[in-house]
Amino acid sequence: MRRGRHPLLALATGGLLLLLAAVLGGAAQQREPDKDTTAMIQASYIYNIAKLVQWRDPAMRNGPFVIGVMGSDNLYQELVNKYANRSIGKQPIEVRKLPELPEVDRCHILFVPGIDRALLPGILKQPNARSTLVVTDFPDALNHGAVVNFLAARNTLKYELSMANADKHRIDVGLTLRQLADKVVE
């Protein structure tokens, strides 16, 4: 009599392999917030950028300092966890998770990830975005209106800066921010 694998054992093993593949596949798409070094670095950059620019619009000097985040849950969590208890000047930081729509609340800084790049033209047409420093993370973003764009370069994260876009949004960029940029577009 020939011995083979028991059908229930084969079914259980196959099911376990499918479950393992699903768990590992999902982990590759979304990192745990406390281990997402890109989100940690982006959050640090955003906080420090906020300290190194000035808004010409007097209305932006009143109320909370609003950082809006579209898309990136990990960046949002990192900003909330590390920076929501701090201030920019005398303005307490308020971090908002925004829906992925072209209509946005008034923000001092707005992060628009590459996955939402198609929303950027509509966002920039909104009156609320007139004095918003738009931060992105996709190629050619400065040509689409971003003031700051994150770049992955040589196993690190850097940023490029558009002085023309900053001027359009009535934002004065400090010398230190310009000097630390990987690329400055006048």
Secondary structure in CASP SS format (residue, H / E / C, confidence):
PFRMAT SS
TARGET T0000
AUTHOR 0000-0000-0000
METHOD secondary structure of the structure
MODEL  1
M C 1.00
R C 1.00
R C 1.00
G C 1.00
R C 1.00
H C 1.00
P H 1.00
L H 1.00
L H 1.00
A H 1.00
L H 1.00
A H 1.00
T H 1.00
G H 1.00
G H 1.00
L H 1.00
L H 1.00
L H 1.00
L H 1.00
L H 1.00
A H 1.00
A H 1.00
V H 1.00
L H 1.00
G H 1.00
G H 1.00
A H 1.00
A H 1.00
Q H 1.00
Q C 1.00
R C 1.00
E C 1.00
P H 1.00
D H 1.00
K H 1.00
D C 1.00
T H 1.00
T H 1.00
A H 1.00
M H 1.00
I H 1.00
Q H 1.00
A H 1.00
S H 1.00
Y H 1.00
I H 1.00
Y H 1.00
N H 1.00
I H 1.00
A H 1.00
K H 1.00
L C 1.00
V E 1.00
Q E 1.00
W E 1.00
R C 1.00
D C 1.00
P H 1.00
A H 1.00
M H 1.00
R H 1.00
N C 1.00
G C 1.00
P C 1.00
F E 1.00
V E 1.00
I E 1.00
G E 1.00
V E 1.00
M E 1.00
G C 1.00
S C 1.00
D H 1.00
N H 1.00
L H 1.00
Y H 1.00
Q H 1.00
E H 1.00
L H 1.00
V H 1.00
N H 1.00
K H 1.00
Y H 1.00
A C 1.00
N C 1.00
R C 1.00
S E 1.00
I E 1.00
G C 1.00
K C 1.00
Q E 1.00
P E 1.00
I E 1.00
E E 1.00
V E 1.00
R E 1.00
K E 1.00
L E 1.00
P C 1.00
E C 1.00
L C 1.00
P C 1.00
E C 1.00
V C 1.00
D C 1.00
R C 1.00
C C 1.00
H C 1.00
I E 1.00
L E 1.00
F E 1.00
V E 1.00
P C 1.00
G H 1.00
I H 1.00
D H 1.00
R H 1.00
A H 1.00
L H 1.00
L H 1.00
P H 1.00
G H 1.00
I H 1.00
L H 1.00
K H 1.00
Q C 1.00
P H 1.00
N H 1.00
A H 1.00
R C 1.00
S C 1.00
T C 1.00
L E 1.00
V E 1.00
V E 1.00
T E 1.00
D C 1.00
F C 1.00
P C 1.00
D C 1.00
A H 1.00
L H 1.00
N H 1.00
H H 1.00
G C 1.00
A C 1.00
V C 1.00
V E 1.00
N E 1.00
F E 1.00
L E 1.00
A E 1.00
A E 1.00
R C 1.00
N C 1.00
T E 1.00
L E 1.00
K E 1.00
Y E 1.00
E E 1.00
L E 1.00
S E 1.00
M H 1.00
A H 1.00
N H 1.00
A H 1.00
D H 1.00
K H 1.00
H C 1.00
R C 1.00
I E 1.00
D E 1.00
V E 1.00
G C 1.00
L H 1.00
T H 1.00
L H 1.00
R H 1.00
Q H 1.00
L H 1.00
A C 1.00
D C 1.00
K E 1.00
V E 1.00
V E 1.00
E C 1.00
END
